[in-house]
Amino acid sequence: MDGSEVKGEVFTEAKDIINQLAVIIRTAAIHDPGNIAVTTAIDKFIALTNPLILSERELALELGREFFYLNEIRIRYSLEYLPKFDFLVLEFRKRGLGSIVFRDALKSEDMQSFLRAFTASASSPEPFELLAEELTDVGSLGVGKLRKIRDEEKTEGGSAVRRMVKKSYFNAVSYTRGVISKIKSDEKVNIKKAKRVVESMVDLILEEEQLLLGMTSIKDYDEYTYHHSVNVSILSVALAQRLGLSKRALIELGLVALFHDIGKIDIPSEVLNKSTSFTDDEWNLVKKHPKWGVRAILKMRGIDATAVRAAIVAFEHHMYYDFSGYPKIKEPMELDFYSKIISLADQYDAMTSARVYSRIPMPPDRALSLMMERAGTQLDPILFKFFINMIGVFPVGTLVMLDTRELGLVYQSDTVFLDRPKVLVIINSKGERGEGYIVELSEKAPDGKFLRSIVKTMDPNKYRINLAEYLR
């Protein structure tokens, strides 16, 4: 066990600290900090934090992108904590607050002072400056400013992370290509060997989720099958980690997702690669691939519980939430949880990819709109809400027109401001096309108004814009 794991065990109460901090901030917005409801909530917060402050000497709660860290250890949380976490992220960002450092054992009056300053700073034109000034005389805690990391300001270390993300993604594509080639040649494939590939992607999703999600928007028409399998794996794992699944479960899900469409290797290439609509007979053939997927997986070496789970998902991923899909079964049953997740990821990636019979992919925002219509019938409605939250109202790769007359590609979503992502501007307000520059739509002018807003989405095909050219 390494040092970070030991530290991680020390901070098992971290999610409760975040939860209780959200409670006292919400309560203080209604009542005066000296009110009994607030002081009771403060006492609970102090009971959680003081033992850690004493053992660690200093406790730093920091907001990094959309996650909180306690002494540089990322705080993981389950579904029940999500509303409180999202609330606190929003409140920190409103004030430009990046961290709270607890240097000494807390007293109730210290937290009351903090809450008064925190509440007052919300209406200030310079909220962080006011907050910091009001806390000057509170010795037990201090605050740090939220760091904004712009793409153009990233260090060589940031470039190294991007290279690592690309390497992990294309290693997975290469592995998938090799597996399919071996199965077609009747060679035995060991499903356990895929674990290393998926573990690498899971680690990156836990640390660099947005970068790896961005890779899924780079479609390759000629290698659709391999890219699709990897994209579905990434999208599924990213969704599941937001649902609070353990790392072990994320790795299992990633493996299962990688093999969800393996049955398509038995569809004749002249049918699978047909550029016109399927005949009834051809469509009936295509609909057999879930059953063939079960057969292909059970032929692999190293059959274990994960392989059995992969076989179940391969069979179920087109059945749909309401069982209106295929294969048809005599009596409806509860679909596997992984099947519900993978069905979402599968539909989204398939709709937004160019294929033989559909050379022009559907714009991401249009795909989400269509999926929204299917929520409750084909798709699990609760899981879809989390999927929207992950992808954003304007998914990565969406071409947008800004009110500044700039044209850009959505580059990275913002989990707090879903309708205000980062945009890579590729055509400036003068109509000139360049290499591009990043703008954050959540940025405001001194008067509180947003500097830029999305006016409408556009069709990249009309402008002959190659997403890969910019997003790579």
C-alpha positions as CSV (number, residue, x, y, z in Angstrom):
1,M,0.0,0.0,0.0
2,D,1.5,3.4,-1.0
3,G,1.4,6.6,1.0
4,S,-1.5,8.1,-0.9
5,E,-3.6,5.0,0.0
6,V,-2.7,5.3,3.7
7,K,-3.6,9.0,3.6
8,G,-6.9,8.1,1.8
9,E,-7.8,5.8,4.7
10,V,-7.2,8.7,7.2
11,F,-9.7,10.8,5.3
12,T,-12.6,8.5,5.2
13,E,-14.6,11.3,6.9
14,A,-13.8,13.7,4.1
15,K,-17.1,13.4,2.3
16,D,-18.9,14.0,5.6
17,I,-16.8,17.2,6.1
18,I,-17.9,18.5,2.7
19,N,-21.5,17.5,3.4
20,Q,-21.5,19.3,6.8
21,L,-19.8,22.4,5.4
22,A,-22.6,22.6,2.8
23,V,-25.2,22.2,5.5
24,I,-23.8,25.1,7.7
25,I,-23.4,27.4,4.7
26,R,-27.0,26.7,3.6
27,T,-28.3,27.2,7.1
28,A,-26.4,30.4,7.6
29,A,-28.0,31.8,4.4
30,I,-31.3,31.6,6.2
31,H,-30.4,32.2,9.9
32,D,-27.8,34.5,11.6
33,P,-24.6,32.5,12.4
34,G,-25.4,32.7,16.1
35,N,-28.7,31.0,15.7
36,I,-29.1,27.6,17.4
37,A,-29.6,25.8,14.1
38,V,-26.3,27.2,12.7
39,T,-24.3,26.6,15.9
40,T,-25.6,23.0,16.1
41,A,-24.4,22.4,12.6
42,I,-21.1,24.1,13.4
43,D,-20.6,21.8,16.4
44,K,-21.0,18.7,14.1
45,F,-18.5,20.2,11.6
46,I,-16.0,20.9,14.3
47,A,-16.4,17.3,15.7
48,L,-15.5,16.0,12.2
49,T,-12.6,18.3,11.5
50,N,-10.7,18.9,14.7
51,P,-9.4,15.3,15.1
52,L,-7.9,15.6,11.6
53,I,-6.5,19.0,12.2
54,L,-4.7,17.8,15.3
55,S,-3.4,14.6,13.6
56,E,-2.4,16.4,10.3
57,R,-1.3,19.7,11.9
58,E,-2.9,21.5,9.0
59,L,-5.9,20.7,6.9
60,A,-6.3,22.1,3.4
61,L,-9.7,21.8,1.7
62,E,-9.1,22.7,-2.0
63,L,-11.3,23.0,-5.1
64,G,-9.6,21.7,-8.2
65,R,-11.8,21.9,-11.3
66,E,-15.0,20.2,-10.3
67,F,-13.6,18.1,-7.4
68,F,-12.6,18.7,-3.8
69,Y,-9.3,17.6,-2.3
70,L,-8.3,17.3,1.3
71,N,-4.6,17.7,1.8
72,E,-4.2,16.8,-1.9
73,I,-6.2,13.6,-1.7
74,R,-9.3,13.7,-3.9
75,I,-12.5,13.3,-2.0
76,R,-14.7,10.6,-3.4
77,Y,-18.4,10.4,-2.7
78,S,-21.5,8.4,-3.5
79,L,-24.7,9.5,-5.2
80,E,-26.4,10.7,-2.0
81,Y,-23.7,13.4,-1.5
82,L,-23.8,14.8,-5.1
83,P,-26.3,17.7,-4.5
84,K,-24.2,19.0,-1.5
85,F,-21.0,18.7,-3.5
86,D,-22.4,20.5,-6.5
87,F,-23.8,23.3,-4.2
88,L,-20.5,23.8,-2.6
89,V,-18.6,23.9,-5.9
90,L,-21.0,26.6,-7.1
91,E,-20.6,28.7,-3.9
92,F,-16.8,28.5,-4.0
93,R,-16.7,29.6,-7.6
94,K,-19.1,32.5,-7.0
95,R,-16.6,33.9,-4.6
96,G,-13.4,32.9,-6.5
97,L,-12.6,30.7,-3.4
98,G,-10.1,28.0,-4.1
99,S,-9.2,26.7,-0.7
100,I,-9.8,26.9,3.1
101,V,-6.8,26.0,5.3
102,F,-7.5,25.0,8.9
103,R,-4.3,25.7,10.9
104,D,-5.4,25.1,14.4
105,A,-8.3,23.5,16.3
106,L,-11.5,25.2,15.4
107,K,-13.8,27.0,17.9
108,S,-17.5,27.8,17.2
109,E,-16.8,31.5,17.1
110,D,-14.2,30.9,14.3
111,M,-16.7,29.3,12.1
112,Q,-19.4,31.9,12.9
113,S,-16.9,34.6,11.7
114,F,-16.2,32.6,8.6
115,L,-19.9,32.2,7.8
116,R,-20.6,36.0,8.3
117,A,-17.7,36.8,5.9
118,F,-18.8,34.1,3.5
119,T,-22.4,35.3,3.3
120,A,-21.4,39.0,3.0
121,S,-18.9,38.3,0.2
122,A,-21.6,36.9,-2.1
123,S,-22.9,40.4,-2.9
124,S,-19.5,42.1,-3.2
125,P,-18.0,43.0,-6.6
126,E,-14.7,41.5,-5.3
127,P,-16.0,38.6,-3.2
128,F,-12.7,36.8,-2.5
129,E,-10.9,40.0,-1.5
130,L,-13.7,40.8,1.0
131,L,-13.8,37.3,2.3
132,A,-10.0,37.2,2.9
133,E,-10.0,40.7,4.5
134,E,-12.8,39.8,6.9
135,L,-10.9,36.6,8.0
136,T,-7.6,38.4,8.7
137,D,-8.0,38.2,12.5
138,V,-9.2,34.6,12.5
139,G,-6.0,32.8,13.2
140,S,-7.3,29.2,13.0
141,L,-8.2,29.4,9.3
142,G,-7.3,31.1,6.1
143,V,-8.5,31.2,2.5
144,G,-6.8,30.8,-0.9
145,K,-7.9,32.2,-4.3
146,L,-9.4,29.9,-7.0
147,R,-6.7,29.2,-9.6
148,K,-7.8,29.5,-13.2
149,I,-5.8,27.3,-15.5
150,R,-6.1,28.4,-19.0
151,D,-5.1,26.0,-21.9
152,E,-2.6,28.5,-23.3
153,E,-1.0,29.0,-19.8
154,K,-0.5,25.3,-19.2
155,T,3.0,24.1,-18.4
156,E,5.0,21.4,-20.2
157,G,3.5,19.1,-17.5
158,G,0.1,19.8,-18.9
159,S,1.3,18.8,-22.3
160,A,2.7,15.6,-20.9
161,V,-0.7,14.8,-19.4
162,R,-2.3,15.3,-22.8
163,R,0.3,13.0,-24.4
164,M,-0.4,10.4,-21.8
165,V,-4.2,10.6,-22.4
166,K,-3.7,10.2,-26.1
167,K,-1.3,7.3,-25.6
168,S,-3.8,5.5,-23.3
169,Y,-6.7,6.0,-25.7
170,F,-4.9,4.8,-28.8
171,N,-3.4,1.9,-26.9
172,A,-6.9,0.8,-26.2
173,V,-7.9,1.2,-29.8
174,S,-4.9,-0.9,-30.9
175,Y,-5.7,-3.6,-28.3
176,T,-9.3,-3.8,-29.5
177,R,-8.2,-4.1,-33.1
178,G,-5.9,-6.9,-32.1
179,V,-8.6,-8.8,-30.2
180,I,-11.0,-8.7,-33.1
181,S,-8.3,-9.8,-35.5
182,K,-7.5,-12.8,-33.3
183,I,-11.1,-13.8,-32.9
184,K,-11.6,-13.7,-36.7
185,S,-8.6,-16.0,-37.1
186,D,-10.1,-18.4,-34.5
187,E,-7.3,-17.6,-32.0
188,K,-7.9,-17.8,-28.3
189,V,-8.1,-14.4,-26.6
190,N,-7.5,-13.9,-22.8
191,I,-10.0,-11.4,-21.5
192,K,-7.9,-10.8,-18.5
193,K,-5.2,-9.1,-20.6
194,A,-7.6,-6.3,-21.4
195,K,-7.5,-5.4,-17.7
196,R,-4.2,-3.5,-17.9
197,V,-5.6,-1.4,-20.8
198,V,-8.8,-0.6,-19.0
199,E,-7.0,0.1,-15.7
200,S,-4.9,2.8,-17.5
201,M,-8.1,4.5,-18.8
202,V,-9.8,4.3,-15.4
203,D,-6.9,6.0,-13.7
204,L,-7.0,8.8,-16.2
205,I,-10.7,9.2,-16.0
206,L,-10.4,9.6,-12.2
207,E,-7.8,12.3,-12.6
208,E,-8.3,13.8,-16.1
209,E,-11.9,13.0,-17.0
210,Q,-12.5,15.9,-19.3
211,L,-9.4,15.2,-21.4
212,L,-10.3,11.5,-21.9
213,L,-13.9,12.4,-22.7
214,G,-12.6,14.8,-25.3
215,M,-10.8,12.0,-27.0
216,T,-14.2,10.2,-27.6
217,S,-15.3,13.1,-29.9
218,I,-12.4,12.4,-32.3
219,K,-14.1,9.8,-34.6
220,D,-12.4,7.7,-37.2
221,Y,-14.7,6.6,-40.0
222,D,-12.3,3.9,-41.3
223,E,-11.8,2.3,-37.8
224,Y,-15.3,2.9,-36.4
225,T,-15.6,-0.5,-34.8
226,Y,-12.5,-0.2,-32.7
227,H,-13.0,3.5,-31.8
228,H,-16.6,2.8,-30.9
229,S,-15.7,0.0,-28.4
230,V,-13.2,2.2,-26.7
231,N,-15.5,5.3,-26.7
232,V,-18.3,3.3,-25.1
233,S,-15.9,2.0,-22.5
234,I,-14.7,5.6,-21.6
235,L,-18.2,7.1,-21.6
236,S,-19.5,4.2,-19.4
237,V,-16.7,4.5,-16.9
238,A,-17.0,8.3,-16.7
239,L,-20.7,8.0,-16.0
240,A,-20.3,5.3,-13.4
241,Q,-17.6,7.1,-11.4
242,R,-20.1,10.0,-11.1
243,L,-22.6,7.4,-9.7
244,G,-20.0,6.5,-7.0
245,L,-18.9,3.1,-8.2
246,S,-15.7,1.8,-6.7
247,K,-12.5,1.6,-8.7
248,R,-12.8,-2.2,-9.0
249,A,-16.3,-1.9,-10.4
250,L,-15.2,0.8,-12.8
251,I,-12.5,-1.5,-14.2
252,E,-15.0,-4.3,-14.5
253,L,-17.5,-2.0,-16.3
254,G,-14.7,-0.7,-18.6
255,L,-13.8,-4.3,-19.6
256,V,-17.4,-5.3,-20.1
257,A,-18.1,-2.2,-22.3
258,L,-15.0,-2.9,-24.4
259,F,-16.6,-6.2,-25.5
260,H,-20.2,-5.2,-25.8
261,D,-20.3,-5.3,-29.6
262,I,-18.0,-8.2,-30.1
263,G,-20.8,-10.3,-31.7
264,K,-20.6,-8.1,-34.8
265,I,-17.5,-9.9,-36.0
266,D,-19.9,-12.7,-37.2
267,I,-21.9,-10.4,-39.4
268,P,-20.7,-10.8,-43.0
269,S,-18.7,-7.7,-44.0
270,E,-20.8,-7.1,-47.1
271,V,-23.8,-6.7,-44.8
272,L,-22.0,-4.8,-42.0
273,N,-20.3,-2.4,-44.4
274,K,-23.3,-1.9,-46.7
275,S,-23.8,1.7,-47.7
276,T,-27.6,1.4,-48.3
277,S,-30.4,0.4,-46.0
278,F,-30.6,-3.2,-44.8
279,T,-33.2,-5.5,-46.3
280,D,-35.5,-7.3,-43.8
281,D,-33.3,-10.4,-44.0
282,E,-30.1,-8.4,-43.5
283,W,-31.6,-6.6,-40.5
284,N,-32.6,-9.9,-39.0
285,L,-29.0,-11.0,-39.4
286,V,-27.7,-7.8,-37.7
287,K,-30.1,-8.4,-34.8
288,K,-28.4,-11.7,-34.0
289,H,-25.1,-10.0,-33.0
290,P,-26.0,-9.9,-29.2
291,K,-26.4,-13.7,-29.2
292,W,-23.2,-14.1,-31.2
293,G,-21.5,-11.8,-28.7
294,V,-22.3,-14.2,-25.8
295,R,-20.8,-17.1,-27.8
296,A,-17.6,-15.1,-28.7
297,I,-17.0,-14.1,-25.1
298,L,-17.6,-17.6,-23.7
299,K,-15.0,-18.9,-26.1
300,M,-12.3,-16.7,-24.6
301,R,-9.7,-18.0,-22.2
302,G,-9.8,-17.1,-18.5
303,I,-13.6,-17.2,-18.1
304,D,-14.5,-15.7,-14.7
305,A,-17.3,-13.6,-13.2
306,T,-16.3,-10.5,-15.3
307,A,-16.5,-12.6,-18.5
308,V,-19.9,-13.8,-17.5
309,R,-21.0,-10.2,-16.9
310,A,-19.6,-9.2,-20.3
311,A,-21.7,-12.0,-21.9
312,I,-24.8,-10.8,-20.2
313,V,-24.3,-7.2,-21.3
314,A,-23.4,-8.3,-24.9
315,F,-26.8,-10.0,-24.9
316,E,-28.8,-7.1,-23.3
317,H,-27.3,-3.9,-24.6
318,H,-29.9,-3.5,-27.4
319,M,-32.9,-4.7,-25.3
320,Y,-33.7,-1.2,-24.0
321,Y,-35.1,0.0,-20.7
322,D,-38.7,-0.9,-21.8
323,F,-37.7,-4.2,-23.6
324,S,-38.8,-2.7,-27.0
325,G,-35.4,-3.6,-28.5
326,Y,-33.8,-6.9,-29.3
327,P,-33.3,-9.8,-28.7
328,K,-36.9,-10.5,-27.7
329,I,-37.4,-12.5,-24.5
330,K,-40.5,-14.3,-23.3
331,E,-40.7,-12.7,-19.9
332,P,-39.2,-9.2,-19.1
333,M,-36.6,-9.2,-16.3
334,E,-34.5,-6.6,-14.6
335,L,-31.7,-5.5,-16.9
336,D,-28.1,-5.7,-15.6
337,F,-27.0,-2.3,-14.2
338,Y,-24.0,-2.3,-16.6
339,S,-26.4,-2.9,-19.5
340,K,-28.3,0.2,-18.7
341,I,-25.1,2.3,-18.5
342,I,-23.6,0.8,-21.7
343,S,-26.8,1.2,-23.7
344,L,-26.7,5.0,-23.0
345,A,-23.0,5.3,-24.0
346,D,-23.5,3.0,-27.1
347,Q,-26.4,5.1,-28.4
348,Y,-24.6,8.4,-27.9
349,D,-21.4,7.4,-29.6
350,A,-23.1,5.6,-32.5
351,M,-25.3,8.6,-33.3
352,T,-22.4,11.1,-33.2
353,S,-20.1,8.9,-35.4
354,A,-19.8,8.7,-39.2
355,R,-20.4,5.2,-40.5
356,V,-20.8,3.5,-43.9
357,Y,-24.5,4.1,-44.2
358,S,-24.3,7.5,-42.4
359,R,-21.3,9.5,-43.5
360,I,-22.4,12.7,-41.8
361,P,-22.6,12.2,-38.0
362,M,-25.4,13.7,-35.9
363,P,-24.3,16.8,-34.0
364,P,-23.8,16.0,-30.3
365,D,-26.6,18.4,-29.1
366,R,-29.1,16.9,-31.6
367,A,-28.1,13.4,-30.4
368,L,-28.8,14.4,-26.7
369,S,-32.1,15.8,-27.7
370,L,-33.1,12.6,-29.4
371,M,-31.9,10.6,-26.4
372,M,-34.0,12.9,-24.1
373,E,-37.1,11.8,-26.1
374,R,-36.1,8.2,-25.5
375,A,-35.5,8.5,-21.7
376,G,-38.1,6.4,-19.9
377,T,-38.6,4.1,-22.9
378,Q,-35.4,3.0,-24.5
379,L,-33.1,4.6,-21.8
380,D,-33.1,4.6,-18.0
381,P,-34.4,8.2,-17.2
382,I,-32.4,8.6,-14.0
383,L,-29.1,7.4,-15.5
384,F,-29.8,9.8,-18.5
385,K,-29.9,12.8,-16.1
386,F,-26.4,11.9,-14.9
387,F,-25.3,11.4,-18.4
388,I,-26.5,14.9,-19.4
389,N,-24.7,16.3,-16.4
390,M,-21.5,14.6,-17.5
391,I,-21.7,15.4,-21.2
392,G,-23.0,19.0,-20.7
393,V,-25.8,20.8,-22.5
394,F,-23.3,21.5,-25.3
395,P,-21.2,18.3,-25.6
396,V,-17.5,18.3,-26.6
397,G,-17.2,18.8,-30.3
398,T,-20.4,20.9,-30.7
399,L,-19.9,23.8,-33.1
400,V,-21.3,27.0,-31.6
401,M,-21.8,30.7,-32.6
402,L,-21.1,33.1,-29.7
403,D,-22.8,36.5,-29.2
404,T,-19.4,38.1,-30.0
405,R,-19.7,36.6,-33.6
406,E,-16.9,34.2,-32.8
407,L,-17.3,30.6,-34.0
408,G,-15.9,27.8,-31.9
409,L,-15.9,24.1,-30.8
410,V,-17.0,23.1,-27.4
411,Y,-13.7,22.0,-25.9
412,Q,-14.6,21.0,-22.3
413,S,-17.8,21.0,-20.3
414,D,-18.4,22.7,-17.0
415,T,-20.1,20.5,-14.4
416,V,-21.4,23.6,-12.5
417,F,-22.4,25.8,-15.4
418,L,-23.7,23.1,-17.8
419,D,-24.6,25.7,-20.5
420,R,-21.3,27.6,-20.2
421,P,-18.5,25.2,-21.4
422,K,-15.0,26.1,-22.5
423,V,-14.9,26.9,-26.2
424,L,-12.0,26.6,-28.7
425,V,-12.6,29.7,-30.9
426,I,-11.5,28.8,-34.5
427,I,-13.1,31.7,-36.4
428,N,-12.7,35.1,-34.7
429,S,-15.2,38.0,-34.7
430,K,-13.7,39.3,-38.0
431,G,-14.4,36.0,-39.8
432,E,-10.7,35.0,-39.8
433,R,-9.8,31.3,-39.2
434,G,-6.8,30.5,-37.1
435,E,-5.2,27.9,-34.9
436,G,-7.8,28.7,-32.2
437,Y,-7.8,30.0,-28.6
438,I,-9.7,28.9,-25.5
439,V,-12.4,31.0,-23.9
440,E,-14.4,30.2,-20.7
441,L,-18.1,31.1,-21.1
442,S,-18.4,31.2,-17.3
443,E,-16.1,34.3,-17.1
444,K,-17.8,37.5,-16.2
445,A,-17.0,41.2,-16.7
446,P,-16.6,43.5,-13.6
447,D,-20.3,44.4,-13.9
448,G,-21.3,40.8,-13.4
449,K,-22.4,40.1,-16.9
450,F,-21.0,37.1,-18.9
451,L,-18.3,38.1,-21.4
452,R,-19.6,35.6,-24.0
453,S,-22.7,33.4,-24.5
454,I,-23.8,30.8,-27.0
455,V,-26.3,32.1,-29.5
456,K,-26.9,28.9,-31.4
457,T,-25.3,25.6,-32.5
458,M,-24.0,25.1,-36.0
459,D,-23.4,22.2,-38.4
460,P,-19.6,21.6,-38.7
461,N,-20.1,19.8,-42.0
462,K,-21.4,23.0,-43.7
463,Y,-18.1,24.8,-42.7
464,R,-16.0,21.7,-43.6
465,I,-14.5,21.7,-40.1
466,N,-12.5,18.6,-39.1
467,L,-13.0,18.1,-35.4
468,A,-9.9,16.0,-35.1
469,E,-7.8,18.8,-36.6
470,Y,-8.5,20.9,-33.6
471,L,-9.3,18.5,-30.7
472,R,-6.2,16.4,-31.1
